[in-house]
Amino acid sequence: DQRTKRDDFVFYSKRLMRIVIEYALSFLPFEDYELTTKGSTYHGKRFTGEGICGVSILRAGETMEPALESVCKDVRIGKILIQTNEDTDEPELHFLRLPRDIQKDHVILLDATLASGAAALMAIRILLDHYVKEENILFVSLIAAETGVHSVAYAFPNVRIVTGAVDAELNESFHILPGIGNFGDRYFGTDST
């Protein structure tokens, strides 16, 4: 709702981030594990990959980092800044910092929204260029437009997409409808409305 106060928006966004990230972790490879405690045997699961790395697409993806860090101890974080060129409407890479040896990791690519898919497509291409396997990439968002989901799934069929909701369309400003407007502006309090 456009009348939602910023503190409520941030509170519920953080809660949803944690839920979506915890669900996304269930798609990572694991094996059955048996642990003997002092008085019993515990049957559980453990991660079988080399490592887990988060990569946030700035700025909205950065809001999801604390939720990932709260459930993945010592997770390494990379950052990608992709902005749309106002003259060409094409995405452009402005900043990139990825952890060393990222190609060994399962990468959780974070962006609060998946609208047209342009930033996600560029970010995935960057990860592939750094030798991350397509099947080791999980794209995690809070809300997505059908267009963005289809774009990513068509271009990179082995990338898993985990999102809290899928809305039907985009407006002329590429905001998801009915959606939430510009997530970063609402979250950081820079919204002009």
N, C-alpha and C positions, 0 to 999 in steps of 0.2 A: 504494500500500500504506500502511495507517495507521501502519506502523512506520518508514516512510521518515524519515530524519533531516532536520531543517529545511535544513541546508546543501545536501544532495542535492536536496531539493525545489526550492529556489531555483535551484540550478545548472541543473537540467534544465528548469525553467520558463523561465528566461532563454533557453536554447538554443531551445526550442520557440517562444517569442515571436518571436525573430529569423526563424526559418524561416517562420512563418505570416505575418508582416508582409511579408517579401520576396515571398512568393507573392501576397499581396493587392495589392501594387504592380503586378503583371502585369495587373490588371484596369483600370488607369488608361489614359486615351487616350494613344497614342503614334504616332509616324510613323517611317518609315525615314529614316536620316540617314547621310550620307557625309562622312567627315572625311579630309582628306589629311594624312598625317604626313610626316616627313622622307623616308622611303623607300618609302611605300606608301599605299594607300587603305584606310581602315577603314569597314566597313558596320555600322551599329548602329541603335539606336532612341533616340528622345528624347521626353520628356513634352511633350504639346501643350496641356495645360490651363493655366489662369491661375496656379494655385498648389495646394499641398498643405497641409492643416491636420490636425493630430491633435486629437481631443477625447476625453479620458478620462472614463469614468464612475467616480467615486471610490467606493471606495478601490482596488479590485482593478484597475481599468483603468489607474490611475497606474503600476502596475508595468510596463506595456508601453511607456511613454514612452521609456525609454532605448533599447530596440530600434528604435523608429521613428526616433529622433534619430540613431542610428548609421548608418542607411541613407538618410536624407533630410536633407541638410545644410540648416541654417537653417529647419527646419520650425517653424511656429507651433503652439502647444499651447493648447487651451482645456480647461476643466474643468467638469464637472457633478456635483453631489452629489445623488443621489436616494436616499431612505431610505423604508422601508416603515413606515407608521403602524401601530403595534401594536394600536390599537383597531379600525381599519377594514380592515387588511391591504391598503390602497391605497398606491401609491407617491406620495411627496411631494417636491417640489423644495426643496432647502435652500440650494443655492449654485450660481451660474452665472457663469462668466467665459469669454466667447468672444472670439477675435481680431476686430478691426475688419475690415470688408469680407469676412467669412467667406462671404457668398453667392457670391463669385467662385471659391471654392476647391472642390477635391475633398476631401471630409472623410473621414478614417479614424477611425471611432468605435471606441474601445477599451474592452473590458471582458473580463476574464480568463474569465468564464463567462457563458453565456446560459442561464438556468434557465427560469423561467416566461415571460420576455420582457417583464415589466411595466416594468422600468427601461429596457430598450432601446426599447420603444415610446414611453415618455415622452421619452427623449433624442432620438429621431428626430423626434418632434413638435416639440420645442424647436428643433431645427435647421431644420425646415421653416418654423417661425414666424419664423426669422431669414433666410428667403429662400434657404436652401440647397436646390438642386434634389434631389429624391428620387433621381434616377439618379446624382447626384454623391456619394452616401453609400455608404461601404463599412463594414459592421459586422464587426469582427475580434475573435475570441475564441479561447481555447485549447481550450475544451470547451463543448459545448452539449447541451441536452436537446431531444429531438424536439419537445416542446411549445413551447419557446421559438422554435425555428426556424420551426415552422408559424405561430405567432402573428405573428411579424415578417413573414414572407413573405406571409401573408394580408392584413395591414393595409397593408404597404408593398411591393408586388410589384417595384418598381424598385430597392429597396435590395439590394445584393449582400451576402451573408453568407459570410465566410471563417472557418473554424474548423478546429482540429486534429483534433477527434473529435466525434461525435454519440453520446450515450448515450440509452438508451431511456426513462427515466422520472425522476420527481422523488419525493422522500419528503415526509412531512408538514411538514418544515421548509423545503421548497422547495430542497433540495440535490439535485444531479444524482446519479442512481444508474446504474451503480456509482460513477462520479464520484470526487471528491476531497475531499468535505466542504466546509468554508468556505475558499475559496481564500485570501482576505485573511488570515484567522487563521493558516493554515499558512505563508503566505509571510512575514508579518511577525512570526511567533513569538508570537502572542497566542492560539493555540489552547488550549483548556482541557483537552484530552486529552493 
